[in-house]
């Protein structure tokens, strides 16, 4: 039976191969002409990654299962599950923008075990094993040491399309209020990119009013880098939480107070 370190090594190698494949497909000149063209480009990118990762991850951990429903939520059945976001920020990629990545996490009996998030254009490979720390290109990460929300770089993003009107208004209220409290508020995708920046200490807070499976690995990065992650009521985060705040410890409570008061 391979160790989690062995499995992470295999997963990282596979993700690097998939990233090289996406780089050959990517161009800053890429444009789509309409919804049919757009959807075909999205599917093409996802397939290019999945065709590499699915067999490689199955081989890395015998008996494991796979889900690439990055917008899925709720519990997973017991056992080892590869949770894959083939192209986080795929809409950016097919429009020639540079904020996109490949995300892989391993969930065992409902708990995140390891995470890989790779940004091929930047050459940044984020990795973590539960209890073993988070790393960027092999260098240990640590969240920021800030203690004041007034100096904090804060972010959120649209985790999935098709939100109902009440949800959209609530998120808008969160953003409006946070803009009055934090130094800077970023609203963008992919969410995994922002969470990785929190883990690296480049940003200070990321919050979501939802909790989809593509976030599992990036949230693990934040926790393993010393960050504090709770749901929006302040209870410990897990993969079934409705939403979360992932932040440096010195600003987590202030951010949580802003968001909790609006719920």
ABEGO torsion letter per residue (X at the ends): XBBAAAAAAAAAAAAAAAAAAAAAABBAABBBAEAAAAAAAAAAAAAAAAAAAAAAAAAABBGBBBBABAABBEBBBBEBBBBBBABBGAAAAAAGBABBBBBBBBBBGGBBABBBBBBAAAGBBBBBBBGAEBBBGGBBBBBBABABAAABBBBBBBABBGBBAAAAAAAAAAAAAAAAABABBBBBOBAAAAAAAAAAGABABBBBABBBAAAAAAAAAAAAAGBBBBBAAGBBBBAABABBBBBBAAAAAAAAAAAAAAX
